[in-house]
Amino acid sequence: MVLLFTILILKLLKGFGVWELIKGVTLTNIYRAVSKEKQVANKLFKPHPTMRPPGNIPYIVDNLWEWARPSEYANRRMSAFASPTPELAAIAYGSDCHVYKVEFPENSSFKICQLIRPDKNQDSRFHYECKCLKKKIIGHFGNNWFDNDLREKQKIACLWMPCLKKEETEYFFQNSDQLKGIKDELYNFIKYWNDVVLLKDQEDIPDDQGELFFEYPDGYYLRSVGQHNGGQDHGTVETNQNQHQLF
């Protein structure tokens, strides 16, 4: 009797689509916010087929960060961005939105990183290297470099191209007479990844403020926050704060 009752319950759950929502997922404590106008709950988001250039990080800084990125860390160009709390996700989005919890398919592979800078702004666009890396390179060549003709400028202008791959940036530094002299010094100067941790447990987020970004080759789901709060509907957040959008 108990077995028959269990089978009946499972069939009912499957009939209503609930079973698909609760089976085969890996829970996380990271959150994303999406416009109220978009119907995204329980949809499987697949990875983008191409890299995406940053919207708030200078291209040259993004290229240098990718050049220095440890191979086991998430690639920012292939990542989705998130927050460690529902409130921060809503603030990051910057307008009326729904907040969702991120879940990964069962047995899927993913990399999650978090920017941790105690007592400092924990959004990458405010990282001090967004300014000092540009100043470091320009300082090496001097302000007179701006007066050079186009041919001379092109010799280092490649660093300002969007989404250079690690090996492409390495090639430019190795094969440019202008860049060879600063290669090792600049590489050792980059400290961004010292402020980033690779999470080993997606449920144990080490910081309640820091920006999160994750690669998701097998996709991820967005679950309504209300589904994880005893059935209460906390999935809608209104905010008028014009903050950084992490998506």
Number of C-alpha atoms within 10 A of each C-alpha: 6 7 8 9 10 11 12 12 12 14 13 13 15 13 11 10 11 12 14 13 15 10 10 14 17 17 16 16 16 25 25 29 31 21 16 16 9 9 10 17 17 16 13 15 15 12 16 14 8 8 16 13 18 16 12 14 17 18 19 21 21 22 23 23 22 22 19 19 17 11 9 8 17 22 20 20 18 19 23 20 22 28 25 22 19 24 15 21 28 29 23 23 25 20 20 19 22 26 29 29 27 21 22 22 18 13 10 14 12 17 18 24 25 27 24 23 18 11 7 11 16 19 18 20 16 13 17 12 19 20 14 15 19 14 12 16 15 14 12 13 14 11 10 8 13 12 9 11 9 10 9 13 13 11 14 17 12 14 21 16 13 17 20 21 15 15 11 15 18 15 11 18 19 14 10 13 12 16 19 13 13 15 16 11 11 15 13 9 14 18 13 17 18 10 14 17 15 18 17 11 11 19 12 11 20 15 16 12 21 25 25 29 25 21 22 22 17 16 18 24 22 21 22 21 23 16 14 14 11 8 9 10 12 16 20 19 17 13 15 11 13 11 14 15 17 22 15
